[in-house]
Amino acid sequence: MQWRKFIDKNLKSSFAIPMIPVIYLWLSFLFIPDSFFQLIVITGLLLVLLIDFTFLKDFNEKWFNKMRLIITFFAILPLTYNFFIQ
């Protein structure tokens, strides 16, 4: 979704930005212990939300930003619960 918007708007200088969360998660599989996996996923979700709200705020519609915030919040809730219970 983010790649398509960067390409459609011809933001060639920002093509690497959507890859940051993916690289972050792949590196976490290599160097971070399994006990922090939920924390890594939470920060990855927040990073993607930050990209949507900062770099793509002018390209996303208002309903999409609201939906993205709600879905991210509800995705983070069980991960936060699991992180503190383990």
C-alpha positions as CSV (number, residue, x, y, z in Angstrom):
1,M,0.0,0.0,0.0
2,Q,2.7,2.5,0.9
3,W,4.9,1.5,-2.1
4,R,2.0,2.2,-4.5
5,K,1.5,5.6,-3.0
6,F,5.1,6.6,-3.2
7,I,5.3,5.4,-6.8
8,D,2.1,7.0,-7.8
9,K,3.1,10.4,-6.4
10,N,6.6,10.1,-7.9
11,L,8.4,10.4,-4.6
12,K,11.6,8.7,-5.8
13,S,13.7,10.1,-3.0
14,S,11.5,8.3,-0.5
15,F,11.4,4.8,-2.0
16,A,13.4,3.4,0.9
17,I,11.1,4.6,3.6
18,P,8.5,1.7,3.3
19,M,11.4,-0.8,3.6
20,I,12.5,0.4,7.0
21,P,10.0,-1.6,9.0
22,V,10.6,-4.7,6.9
23,I,14.4,-4.5,7.4
24,Y,13.8,-3.8,11.1
25,L,11.8,-6.9,11.5
26,W,14.2,-9.1,9.6
27,L,17.2,-7.9,11.6
28,S,15.2,-8.5,14.8
29,F,14.9,-12.2,13.8
30,L,18.7,-12.4,13.6
31,F,19.8,-10.5,16.7
32,I,17.0,-10.2,19.2
33,P,15.9,-13.0,21.5
34,D,12.5,-14.5,21.1
35,S,11.2,-13.0,24.4
36,F,11.1,-9.5,22.8
37,F,9.3,-10.5,19.6
38,Q,6.0,-8.9,20.7
39,L,7.9,-5.7,21.4
40,I,9.5,-5.7,18.0
41,V,6.2,-6.2,16.2
42,I,4.6,-3.4,18.3
43,T,7.4,-1.0,17.4
44,G,7.1,-2.1,13.7
45,L,3.4,-1.4,13.7
46,L,4.0,2.0,15.3
47,L,6.7,2.8,12.7
48,V,4.4,2.0,9.8
49,L,1.7,4.1,11.4
50,L,4.2,6.9,11.8
51,I,5.2,6.6,8.1
52,D,1.5,6.9,7.1
53,F,0.9,9.9,9.3
54,T,4.1,11.8,8.4
55,F,5.1,11.0,4.9
56,L,1.8,10.0,3.4
57,K,-0.6,12.3,5.3
58,D,-1.4,14.4,2.2
59,F,-2.0,11.4,0.0
60,N,-4.2,9.3,2.4
61,E,-7.8,10.2,2.8
62,K,-9.1,11.1,6.3
63,W,-11.2,7.9,6.7
64,F,-8.1,5.8,5.9
65,N,-6.0,7.6,8.6
66,K,-8.8,7.1,11.1
67,M,-9.1,3.4,10.2
68,R,-5.4,2.9,10.3
69,L,-5.1,4.4,13.8
70,I,-8.0,2.2,15.1
71,I,-6.7,-1.0,13.5
72,T,-3.1,-0.4,14.7
73,F,-4.4,0.2,18.2
74,F,-6.4,-3.0,18.3
75,A,-3.5,-4.9,16.8
76,I,-1.2,-3.6,19.5
77,L,-3.5,-4.4,22.5
78,P,-3.1,-8.2,22.5
79,L,0.6,-8.0,21.7
80,T,1.1,-5.7,24.7
81,Y,-0.8,-8.1,26.9
82,N,1.2,-11.0,25.7
83,F,4.5,-9.1,26.2
84,F,3.7,-8.3,29.9
85,I,2.2,-11.7,30.7
86,Q,5.2,-13.7,29.5
